Amino acid sequence: MIKKEYLTYDDIQLIPKFSSIKSRRDISLRTLVSKRYGLYIPLVASPMDTVCEEEMAFKMFRLGGVGCIHRFMPENLQSDMISRLRERIFNSKISIDDWGIMKNDWHSEIKMIPIMAAIGVQDEDKDRAIMLTNAGANVLVIDVAHGHHINVINMIKWCKDNLPDNVDIIAGNIATKEAAIDLENAGVDGLRVGIGGGSLCTTRIKTGFGIPNVTALEEILLVSTVPIMADGGIRTSGDIAKALSLGASTVMLGSLLAGTDEAPGKIIETTNGLIKRYRGSASLETKITHNKEERNIEGESTTIPYKGGVKFVINGLIDGIKSALSYGGANNLPEFNPEYVQVTNSGISESKPHLLK
């Protein structure tokens, strides 16, 4: 039995380093989301049906990140979204936000723009994958809860044998170095890391399985040669900074982007203010909504306060991430490798504003 102590984001704090950063505006957050596709900012909108469809994916592109269009819809509807998104992306002028994340040279090559969609591992997902890539998708995420599975490995191999050469495959979710090795041997171009850490995920409670996210990332990064996407347990820009400092190339966001204008779903008016629905992909509500079999429930549903435009959320997160790189003396993500200390419960309390009640 493994007796190592496993850590998650709240268990660590990064150690400040000497910094010569003159302006945080000059810090670059460029990164890879897969072997061949790059981003200005290391943020990915999760393929959840209350987080990412066409509007979220387009806005994430305009802000320098990427959105993964979820698979909980008929394949023709998903591929239609991809087709429209591709046309909007290639005809769009690249925006330059106040914090200066974007320069036109990064998108000068069309092949560098990721257009991302999720698939499963069933036979019908092969047809879905073909339709999506025909429509313009060039990064497919094999979106299952337990990525270290023969069905995932077989789907990676099938995609590599049957889809266009320009299509990269990201697979997950995984939490062990053995999983990373097996999926890389199958030909994967990126890995999605994190099991049971999502804000509405009940996998660890229902099954007892899961590994705290910091240690899962550390162990996988010891053996991986492809970009790593940290998924789950992200509540603040500080958590994002911790994941990136460990070596993750990107971070996938769900609850932080839910409730925005661009997230799917209606704005609901209540006596306590405006809200939107947010639900886990394995929740009963998701399965009922999409006429799936009501079994293997490993997620919850809730409402989330309406947040306005996603740009304001992303702006705040990028501010925090750039500040983190400044504390770490890093001009860019490859330079961002501070050490960390493990903290006690008292240290966690001290980390938060403790005068306010």
Buried (B, 14 or more C-beta within 10 A) or exposed (E): EEEEEBBBBBBBBBEEBEEEBEEBEEBBBBBBBBBBBBBBBBBBBBBBBBBBBBBBBBBBBBBBBBBBBBBBBEBEEBBBBBBBBBEBBEEEEBEEBEBBBBEEEBBEEEEBBBBBBBBBBEEEBBEBBBBBBEBBBBBBBBBBBBBBBEBBBEBBBBBBEEBEEEBBBBBBBBBBBEBBBBBBEBBBBBBBBBBBBBBBBBBBEBBEEBBBBBBBBBBBBEEBEBBBBBBBBBEEBBBBBBBBBBBBBBBBBBBBBBBBBBBBBEEEEEEEEBBBBBBBBBBBBBBEBBEEEEEEBBBBBBBBEBBEEBBEBBBEBBBBBBBBBBBBBBBEBEEBBBEBEEBEEEBEEEEEEEEEE
